[in-house]
Amino acid sequence: MDGAVLLRWARICVDGLESRRAEINALNVFPIADADTGTNLLATMRAALHAAETAATDVTEIAAAEVAGALARGATSGARGNSGIILTQVLRGIAEAVHAGPLTAQTLRSALRRGAVLVRESLSVPVEGTMLTVLDYAATCAEECSDSALAEVALAAADGAAKALDDTTAQLGVLRAAGVVDAGARGLLVLLDGLVTVATGEPPARPEYLPAEPARAPVAAAQPVPGADDPHFEVMYLLAGTDEERVARLRERLSELGDSVVVVGDGGGGWSAHVHCVDAGAAVEAGLAAGTLSGIRIESFAVTAPVRAGADCVAAPVETTGPADRGILAVAAGAGAAALFEAAGAVVLGEDPVTAQALLAAIRRMPNREVMVLPNGALPAHELVAVGVAARDAHRDVLLLPSGSMVQGLAAAAVHDRGRIAVDDAFAMSEAAAATRWGSLRVARERALTMVGTCAADDGLGLVGHDVVVIDHDVRAAGCTLLDRMLGFGGELVTLLVGASAPQGLAEELAEHIGRGFPGVEVIVYSGGQHGDLVQIGVE
């Protein structure tokens, strides 16, 4: 398999995980019975595929090493949940095996064994009867297959994984009690079956692995250490600027704070960490001591009741009919902007300036079980993390989306769909926000030094994100230059959100400038009414 074929395999994996997501979620009773393993594996594989497709500018020529490396890096940066972070090491094993050529029968054997070793090294407490056991057995079956054809080795690995998957029920007590196979291992089989599909042209026939009683999953599966210190939060983050020694110390520290500890690398200096714990703040601080953090995710677990030794407790089923009980809370400055978000179905927090306390109070006033928050640049990241931790509880899940401006928030709100599950809705909204380059036109209030020189009071300032890139004595000229800079990277749609202090005719002049210089680009002008920015600009 060369790079083009590996890319096709990744697409087949995404399709397979998507079709099997509900089945895998229904199997999820370990380590936390929160029915999201299928969703987490799918989100991780989607992130891997996105990175590989971005790298594959010429799919007919791209090398296997380039595709596999991109898959591993993308998965590591986009990993979700315990299963997703383990999946990254399977992809890293493939990346290391194909560094000098395509994926062959022999390099597949090496890839699976390397992945199995990496997974065990990354776990603080390896547990048998899970994804790692099935990966181990798949690697062994591939090594014992003497055939030189890739298709035969892939089939041996997949069939071995299927047999080991059946055995997981007897190997782990919580799986045996629930009458299910391991959910993460079921997802791994989807990936191995994908290899067989690509190599042979025919997908292997597999049964549907449904639990005997899907509505009654033991709560005890979520409680490795019963009592008051049961883990309540899942903490994940990306780590850079570190080394193996500091990562080892981080793994040890996270093991002291909680369980389900996994710290993995992408082979290129990037790391991802995962832990279930009570003190989410301490887990983040441990990461800060180990390197530079990004992509911090903290999610709460809804634990129905503490489990006592020997207790016979089960979780009540969560039944959903129709659209999810989900609401959007958007921070907006200006009456016009507030009206736009309300028209998109959001509840608006319009205080100016917005404080962390005000945002927390607004989230708690939301009547919804799931709350998606569009902060729109109102608060720095560390305050948003603190608000998210404080707002989540057993009755409410809060997702803080990465909208750095109101124009990014509007782009995200436009693709919101309550018919999707929360993680897919958040993914689509986050992608829409990230795909919107944003800038702003302002008037300098005083003389100041910027990254492009010194500005005087009343100069026009053009910013891309938070950085000044244009200074001009004429505000209108500054706006035109800013648009030239932003559209120089391409764009099909420009949104102009006009502030309360914008000079008469400014929006029309900017729209005409776009029409002259960039024919074919669509322009939408809204009255935002915000103070501070004369115009906020979004380019999609």
LOBA-556551 format. One record per atom (N, C-alpha, C): x, y, z. Coordinates in steps of 0.1 Angstrom, whole numbers, plus 5000, padded with zeros to 4 digits. Layout:
N
XYZ ...
//
This chain:
540
500849885000 500050005000 500950125000 500850214990 501550334989 500650444996 501150564995 500450675002 498950694998 498750684985 497350694980 496450584986 496950464987 496150354992 495950375007 496950415014 496750435028 495750545031 495750645022 494750745024 493350695021 493150605012 491850535009 491550455021 492550385027 492250305040 491650395051 492250515053 491850605063 490350645061 490050665048 488650705045 487650585048 488150465045 487250355048 487150335063 488150365071 488150355086 487050455091 487150575086 486150685090 484750635087 484550585075 483150535071 482750425080 483650325083 483350215091 483050255105 483750345111 483550385125 482250465125 481950535115 480650615114 479450515114 479550415106 478450315105 478350235118 479450215125 479450125137 479350205150 479250335149 479350425161 478350385172 477150375168 476050345177 476350205184 476750115176 477049975181 478149985192 479250055188 480350065197 480050145210 479250255208 478850335220 477950245230 477150155224 476350075233 477149965241 478349935236 479249845243 480049905254 480050035255 480950115263 480550105278 481250015285 481050015300 482350025307 483550035300 484850045307 485750135299 486550225305 486650245319 485550325326 484750405317 483650485322 482450445313 481350415320 480150375312 479450505307 480050575298 479450695293 479050695278 479050575272 478550555258 479050645248 480450665248 480950755238 482250705231 482550575233 483750525227 483750525212 482550495206 482450505192 482550645187 481950735194 482050875190 483550925191 484250885202 485650935204 486550875193 486350745190 487250685179 486950755166 485650785163 485350845150 485950985150 485851065160 486351205160 487851195159 488551105165 490051095164 490451055150 489750955144 490050915130 489751025120 488651105123 488351215114 489551315114 490051345126 491151435127 492351385120 492651255121 493751195114 493551205099 492351175094 492151185080 492251325075 491751425082 491851565078 493351605076 494151565086 495551595085 496251535073 495851405070 496451335059 496051395046 494751435045 494251495032 494851625030 495151705041 495751835039 497251815034 497851705039 499251685035 499351625021 498251565016 498251495003 497951594992 498751684989 498551784978 498451714964 499251604963 499251534950 499151384954 497851334954 497551204960 498151094951 498551124939 499151014930 500650994933 501251094940 502651084942 503051074956 502151094965 502551104979 503050974985 504050974993 504650854999 503850805010 503950675013 503250615024 503750675037 505050715039 505550765051 504850905054 504650985043 504051115045 502651105050 501851015043 500450995047 500350935062 501150835064 501050775078 501550865088 502550945086 503051045096 501951145098 501251195088 500251295090 499051235097 498751105095 497651035102 497951035117 499250995120 499650985134 499551125141 500151225134 500151365140 498651415142 497851395131 496551445132 495751375143 495851245144 495151175155 495651225169 496951245170 497451285184 496851425187 496851515178 496351645181 494851655182 494151555176 492651555177 492051445185 492851375193 492451255200 491251285210 490351195211 489251215220 489051085228 489051105241 488850995250 489950895251 489850805260 490850705263 491050615251 490050575244 490150495232 490850565220 490450695219 491050775208 492550795210 492950815222 494350835224 495150705222 494550595225 495250465222 495350445207 494250485200 494250465185 495450545179 495850655185 496950725180 498250645179 498450555188 499650475188 499650365178 498450315174 498250225163 498750295150 498350415148 498750495136 500150525137 500650555149 502150585150 502950465146 502450345151 503150225147 503250205132 502250235125 502250225110 503150325105 503150455110 504050555105 505550515106 505850455118 507250425120 507650305111 506750215108 507050095100 507250135085 506550235080 506650265066 507550385063 508450415072 509350535070 510150525057 510450395053 511350385042 510650325029 509350305030 508750245018 507250215021 506550145012 505150125013 504850025025 503550015028 503049915037 503049775030 503849685035 503849545029 503449445040 503549315036 503249215046 504149225058 505449245055 506449255066 506349385074 506149495067 506049615075 504749625083 503649555078 502449545086 502649475099 503449365098 503749285110 504549375120 505449455115 506249545123 505349655129 504449705121 503549815125 502649775137 502049655136 501149615146 501949585159 503149525158 503849495170 504349625176 504849715168 505249845174 504149925180 502949925174 501849985180 501449925193 501449795194 501149725207 502149765218 503449775214 504449815224 504149955229 503950045219 503750185223 502450205232 501450125229 500250135237 500550095252 501249985253 501549935267 502450035274 503450095267 504350195273 503550315277 502450355270 501850485273 500850475284 500450345288 499450335299 500050325313 499450395322 499950385336 499650245342 498450195339 498050055344 497449985333 498149905325 497549825315 496549725320 495349725314 494249635318 494049535307 494049405310 493749305300 492249295297 491949235285 490549225281 490049355275 491049435270 490649565264 491349575250 491349695245 491949725232 493349675231 494149695242 495549655241 495749505239 494849425246 494949285245 494649235231 493649295225 493249255211 494349295201 494949415203 496049455195 497249365196 497549325208 498649225210 498449095202 497149045203 496848925196 496848935181 496349045177 496449075162 497849075157 498749145165 500149145161 500749005161 500448925171 500948795171 500448705159 499148725156 498648645144 499348695131 499548825130 500248865118 501648815117 502348805129 503748755129 503748605126 502748535130 502648385128 502148345114 501648445106 501248415093 502448425083 502748305077 503948295069 503748345055 502548375051 502348425037 503048555035 503448575022 504148695019 503248805013 501948765012 501048865006 500448955017 500349075015 499849175024 498449135028 497649105018 496249075020 496048955030 496848855029 496748735038 497248775053 498248855054 498748895067 497648995074 497049085066 496049165071 494849085076 494448985068 493348905071 493648825084 494848775085 495248695097 495148785110 495548915108 495549005120 494049035123 493249065113 491849095116 491048985122 491248865116 490548745122 491048715136 492348735139 492848715152 492248815162 492148945157 491549045165 490049015168 489348955159 487948925161 487848815171 488748715171 488748605181 489048665195 490048755195 490448805208 489348895214 488648965204 487549055209 486448965216 486148855210 485148765216 485548725230 486848705232 487448665245 487448775256 487248895252 487349005262 486248995272 485148945268 483948935278 484348855290 485148745288 485448665299 486748715307 487448805301 488748855307 488548965316 487449045315 487349165323 485949155330 485949165343 484749145351 483549235347 483849365344 482749455341 482149415328 482949365318 482449325306 481549205307 482049105315 481248985318 479949015324 479949115334 478649145341 477649215332 478149285322 477349355313 476949275300 477749165298 477449075287 477949135274 479049215274 479549285262 480949255259 481449275247 482849285244 483349425246 484649435246 485249575248 484949665237 484549785240 484049885230 485249925221 486349965228 487550015221 488149905212 488149785216 488649675208 487749655196 486449675198 485549665186 485849765176 486249885180 486649995171 487949955164 488949895171 490149855165 489949755154 488949665156 488649565146 488149635133 487449745134 486949815123 488149865114 489249915121 490449955114 491149835107 491249725114 491949615108 491049555096 489749555098 488949505087 489049605075 489249735078 489449825067 490749795059 491749745065 492949705058 492649585049 491849495054 491549375046 490649415034 489749515036 488949565025 489749625014 490749705018 491549765008 492449665001 492949565008 493949475002 493249364994 491949334997 491349224990 490149274982 489649384985 488449434978 487149394984 487249314994 485949255001 486049285016 485049345022 485049355037 484749225043 485449195054 485149075062 483749075068 483148965068 481748955075 481948945090 481349035097 481449035112 480049045117 479748985129 478448995135 478349135141 477049165145 476849295152 476949265167 477949335173 478249305187 477349385197 476149345198 475249425207 475149365221 475049445231 474849395244 473549325246 473549225255 472249155257 471149245263 471649335272 470749435278 471349575277 471249635266 472049765264 471649875273 470449865279 469949975288 470549975302 471149855306 471549845320 473049815320 473849925321 475249915322 475749935336 476649855342 476949865356 477749995358 477250075368 477950195372 479350155377 479450035383 480749995390 481850005380 481549985367 482649985356 483350125356 482650225360 483150365360 483950395373 483950305382 484550335395 485650235399 486850255393 487950165396 488350165411 488150285418 488450295432 487250345439 486350265444 485050305450 485350405462 484350495464 484450585475 484350725471 484750815480 484650955478 485551015467 486550935464 487550995454 487250935440 486050895437 485750855423 486050965413 486550925401 486951035392 485651095386 485651225385 484551305380 484851375367 486151385363 486451465352 487351385342 487151405330 488151355320 488951475315 490251475317 491151585313 492051535302 492151615291 492951585280 493651715276 494951705271 495551825265 496751775257 497151865248 498351845240 499551915247 500751845245 501951885252 503051905242 503852015243 504952035234 506152085242 507352095237 508452155244 508852065256 508851935254 509151845265 510051735261 510351645270 511251525266 510751405273 511351295271 510951165276 510951165291 511951225297 512051225312 510951295318 510651415313 509551495318 508151435316 508051365304 506751295301 506651175311 507651105315 507650995325 507151055338 507651175342 507251235355 505751275354 505351325343 503951365341 503051245342 503451135336 502651005337 502550965351 503650975359 503650935373 502751025381 502851155378 502051255386 500551235383 500151215370 498751195367 498251065373 499050965375 498650835381 498350855396 499050955402 498750985416 497351065417 497051135407 495851215407 494551135403 494751035395 493550965390 493850835383 493050785374 493250665367 493050685352 493050575344 492950585330 493950675324 495150675329 496250765325 496850715312 496850795302 497550765289 498350885285 499650875283 500350985277 501150935265 500850985253 501350925241 502051035233 502950995224 503651085215 503351055201 503551155192 503251125177 504551095170 505651085177 506851055170 507651175165 506951295165 507551415160 507751525170 507651485183 507851585194 506551635200 505351595195 504051625200 503551515209 502851555220 502351455230 500951485233 500151385237 498851405242 498651325255 497951395264 497751325278 496351315281 495951215289 494551185292 494551125306 493551175314 493451115328 491951135332 491451045341 490151065348 490551095362 490051205367 490451245381 489351335387 489551365400 488651455407 489151595405 490451625406 491051755406 491551785392 490651845384 491051875370 492151985370 492052075379 493052185379 494452125382 494552035391 495851975394 496451895382 495551835374 495951765362 496551855352 495951975350 496452075341 497752135346 497852155359 499152205365 500252115363 499951985364 500951885361 501551885347 500651915337 501051935324 501852055322 501452165328 502252295327 503652275332 503852185342 505152165347 506052075338 505352005328 506051915319 506351985306 505652085302 505952145289 504852255286 504752285273 503752385269 502452315265 501352365271 500052305268 499252375258 498352295251 497352355242 496252255241 495152295235 494052205233 493552145246 493452215257 492952165269 491452135268 491052005272 489651965272 489351905286 488351955292 487851905305 486351875304 486051745306 484651715305 484251635318 483051665323 482551605335 481851475332 481951375342 481151255342 479951265351 478851225346 477651225354 477551085362 478051085374 478050965382 476750965390 475950855388 474650855394 474650845409 475650765415 475750745429 477050685433 477650715445 478850645448 478550495450 479550415446 479450265446 480150215459 479550135467 480150075478 480549935474 481549875481 482049745478 480849645479 480649565469 479649465469 478249515465 478149645463 476849705459 476449655446 475149635444 474549585431 473849705425 474549795419 474049915413 474049915398 473049975392 473049985378 472650125374 473050175362 472650305358 471350295350 470450395353 469250405345 469550435331 468750385322 468950415307 468650565305 469350625296 469050755291 468350745278 467150785277 466350775265 466250905258 466450915245 466351035238 465351015226 464551115224 463651115213 463651245207 463851255193 463851385187 465151455189 465151585187 466451665188 466951665203 468251685204 468851685217 468451805225 468451795239 468151905248 469451995248 469652075238 470952145236 470652295233 471352385240 471152525238 472552585235 472452705228 473652785225 473652915233 474752945239 474953065246 476053145239 475753265234 476653345226 476953475233 478153515234 478553645239 478553745227 477853845229 477753945218 477754085223 478454175216 478554315219 477854395208 476754465212 476054545202 474654485200 473654575198 472354525197 472154445183 472754495173 472654425160 473254295160 474454275166 475054145167 474254055176 473654105187 472854025195 471653965188 471054055179 469854015172 470253905162 471453905156 471853805146 472053675153 472653675165 472753545172 471453495177 470553575181 469253535186 468453475174 468653535162 467953475150 468453345147 469753315151 470353185148 469953085159 469153125169 468653035179 469453035192 470353135194 471153145205 470553225216 470953195229 470653295240 471953385241 471653515242 472753605241 473153665255 474453665258 474953735270 475553865264 474953985267 475354105261 476054205270 476554155282 477254255291 478554295284 478954415287 480254475281 480954555292 482054515297 482754385293 482154265301 482354145295 481954025301 482953975311 482553935322 483453875332 483253725333 484253655338 484053505340 482853475349 482653555359 481453535368 480153545360 480053645352 478853675344 478653555334 479653505328 479553395319 479053265326 479653245338 479353125345 477853135350 477453245354 476053265358 475053245346 475453295335 474653275323 474453135319 475653055320 475552915316 474652845326 474752875339 473852805349 472452845347 472152955341 470752995339 470152915327 470952855318 470452785307 469752665311 468552635306 467752525310 468152385304 469152395295 469452275287 470452175294 470352055290 471251955295 472651965288 472652015276 473952035268 473952185265 475052255268 475152395265 476452415257 476252475245 477352505236 477652655238 478852695241 479152835244 480052895233 479553005227 480353085218 480953205225 482153195230 482653315238 483053435229 483353415217 483553515207 484653615212 485653565218 486853645221 486653735234 485553705241 485253795253 486253765265 486753645266 487653615277 488853535273 489953545280 491153465277 490953315279 491753235273 491553095273 491553035288 492453085296 492553025310 491253055318 490653165315 489453195322 488253115317 488253085304 487252995298 487352855304 488552805305 488752675311 488152665325 488452765333 487952775347 486452775347 485852855338 484452865338 483852735334 484452665324 483952535320 483952435331 485052425338 485152335349 484052365360 483852485363 482852525373 481452495369 481252505356 479852505351 479352355349 480252265347 479852125344 479452055357 478451975356 478051895368 477251775363 476651695372 475951575368 474751605359 474251725359 473051755352 473351845339 474551885337 474751975326 476151945320 476251935307 477551925300 477752055292 478952105293 479252235287 480352225277 480152265265 481152265254 481552405251 482752455253 483252585250 483852575236 483252645226 483752635212 484752745210 485752725201 486852815198 486552935189 485553015193 485253135185 485953255191 486953305183 487653425188 487153555185 485953565178 485353685174 483853665171 483153765170 481753745167 481453695153 482353735143 482153685130 482453535129 483453485137 483653345138 482453275145 481953335155 480753285162 479553275153 479353375144 478253365135 478353255125 479653235121 479853115111 479552985118 479952975131 479652855138 478152825140 477452935144 476052925147 475252885134 475852925123 475152895110 475052745107 475952665112 476052525109 475552435121 475052505132 474552435143 473352345139 473352215144 472252125141 471952035154 470852065160 470451985172 470151845169 470051805157 469751675153 470951585154 472151645154 473451565156 473751545170 474551445173 475051435187 475951545190 476151575203 476851695207 478251705201 479051585201 480451595197 480451625182 479551575174 479551605160 479151755157 478151795165 477651935164 478852035167 479552005178 480652085183 481752085172 482051965167 483051955157 482752035144 481552025139 481152105128 481152255130 480752295142 480752435146 482152495147 482952405154 484352445156 485152465142 484852365133 485452375120 485052505113 483752535114 483252655107 483952785113 484052785126 484752895132 486252905128 486852795128 488352795124 488552825110 487552795101 487752825087 487452965084 487053045093 486753195091 487953275096 488753325087 489753425091 489053555095 489553615106 488853735111 489853845113 489353965111 490154085114 489254195119 489854315121 488954425126 489654555122 488854655121 489354795118 488954885130 490054945135 489855025147 490555165145 490255255155 490955385155 491855385168 493055415166 494055415177 493655525187 493555495200 493155585210 494355665215 495555615213 496755695218 497955645210 499055715211 500355675205 500755545211 501155445202 501555315208 502455245198 503255155203 504155075195 503454945191 503454915178 502854785174 503854705166 503454585162 504454495155 504754545141 504054645136 504354705123 504754845124 505054895136 505555025137 504755105148 505055235149 504355325158 503155385152 502055385159 500855455155 500555575164 499855675158 499555795165 498055785169 497655865178 496255875182 495455915169 494255845167 493355865156 493755805143 494955725143 495355655131 494355535130 494155495117 493455375115 494255245116 493755145124 494555025126 493754905120 494454825112 493954705107 494554585114 493754505120 494154385128 493754255121 494654155121 494254025117 494353935130 493253885135 493253825148 493453935158 494453915166 494754025176 496054105173 496554085161 497854145157 497554265147 498154375150 498054495141 498954465129 498354475117 499154455105 499154575095 498254675098 498154795090 498054915098 498755015095 498655155102 498455255090 497455335091 497255445081 496555565087 497055685083 496355805089 494855805085 494555745073 493155745068 492555615072 491455615080 490855495085 490355415073 489755485063 489155405052 490255335044 491355405042 492555345035 493055225043 493055235056 493555125064 492555005062 491255025061 490354915059 490554855046 490754925035 490954875022 492254785022 493354835028 494554765028 494454635036 493654645047 493454525055 492754415047 491754455040 490954365031 491854295021 492754375015 493754325005 494554215012 495054245024 495854145031 495154015033 493854035038 493153915042 492653835030 492253895019 491853825008 492953784999 494153825002 495353774995 495553624996 495053575007 495153425010 493953355004 493053424997 491853364991 490653385000 489453354994 488253375001 487053384992 485853334996 484753334988 483653424993 483653445007 482553515013 483153605024 482853735023 483353835033 482153885041 482153875054 481153935063 481754065069 480954175068 481354295075 480354325086 480754325098 479954355110 480254495114 479354585111 479654735112 479354775127 480354855132 480154895146 479455025147 479155065160 478355185163 479055315159 480355315159 481055435156 481655445142 481255355133 481755355120 481355475112 482255545105 481855665097 480855625087 479955725083 478955705073 479555665060 478955555054 479455515041 480655425041 481255395053 482455315054 482155175048 481055105053 480854975048 480654965033 479955065028 479655065013 481055075006 481855165011 483155185004 484055055005 484054985016 484754865017 484254755008 482854745007 482254644998 482554674984 482554804980 482954834966 484454804963 485254824973 486654794972 486854644969 486154564976 486154414974 485754384960 484654444956 484054414942 485054454931 485754564933 486754604923 487954514923 488454484935 489754404935 489654254935 488454204939 488254064941 486854024935 486754034922 485454004916 485053864919 483753834922 483353704924 483253674939 483853754948 483753734962 482453794967 481653714974 480353764979 480653844992 479853954994 479954045006 478654055012 478654035025 477454055034 477754155044 476854255045 477054365055 475954355065 476354355078 475354355089 475654475098 474654525104 474854625115 475054555128 476254565133 476554495146 476254585158 476654705157 476454805168 477454785179 478554715177 479554695187 480354825189 480954845201 481854955204 483254895203 484154985199 485554935198 485954915184 485454815178 485754785164 484854865155 485454945145 484555015135 483854905127 484654805123 484154695115 484854565119 484154465121 484754335123 484554255109 485654185105 485654125092 485853975093 485053905086 485153755085 485353715071 486353635068 486653585055 486453425055 485553375047 485353225046 485753185032 
//
